[in-house]
């Protein structure tokens, strides 16, 4: 199955695609950094890059303003 197939099976209110190859559970996101191209930090400390094309959508999902 492709990541798109898996994405369709998951609850859209909990999961968001942050990169071509990365789907994240929003309830595990602790920080969003716009520096260094944009990345998030998860509860376990893992840092994941957020693509430019997905950053605005992620900020909206997290209730943050674009600048």
C-alpha positions in Angstrom: 0.0 0.0 0.0 1.1 3.5 -0.6 1.3 6.3 2.0 -1.8 7.8 0.3 -3.7 4.6 0.8 -2.8 4.5 4.5 -3.6 8.2 4.9 -7.1 7.5 3.6 -7.7 4.8 6.2 -6.6 7.1 9.2 -8.9 9.7 10.9 -8.1 13.0 9.1 -8.7 15.0 12.3 -5.7 13.2 13.9 -3.2 12.8 11.0 -1.6 15.3 8.7 0.9 14.8 5.8 3.9 17.1 6.5 6.1 15.8 3.6 5.8 13.7 0.5 7.0 10.7 2.6 5.8 11.6 6.1 2.4 11.4 7.8 2.2 12.5 11.4 -0.2 12.0 14.3 -0.9 15.6 15.4 -1.5 14.6 19.0 2.2 13.8 19.3 3.5 17.1 17.9 5.0 19.3 20.7 6.7 22.1 18.7 6.7 23.6 15.3 9.8 25.6 14.1 9.7 27.7 11.0 13.5 28.0 11.0 15.8 25.7 9.0 13.1 25.2 6.4 10.5 24.2 8.9 10.3 21.2 11.2 8.3 19.7 14.0 9.3 18.0 17.2 7.4 15.0 18.5 6.9 14.0 22.1 9.7 11.5 21.9 12.1 14.3 20.8 12.3 13.2 17.1 12.6 16.1 14.6 10.8 15.8 11.3 11.1 18.1 8.3 8.0 19.9 7.0 7.9 20.6 3.3 7.3 24.2 2.1 4.1 23.1 0.4 2.7 21.5 3.5 3.8 24.1 6.1 0.8 26.4 5.7 -1.7 23.6 6.0 0.0 22.2 9.1 0.0 25.6 10.7 -3.7 25.9 10.0 -4.4 22.5 11.4 -2.5 23.4 14.6 -4.4 26.7 14.9 -1.4 28.9 14.2 -1.3 32.1 12.1 0.8 32.3 8.9 3.2 35.2 8.7 
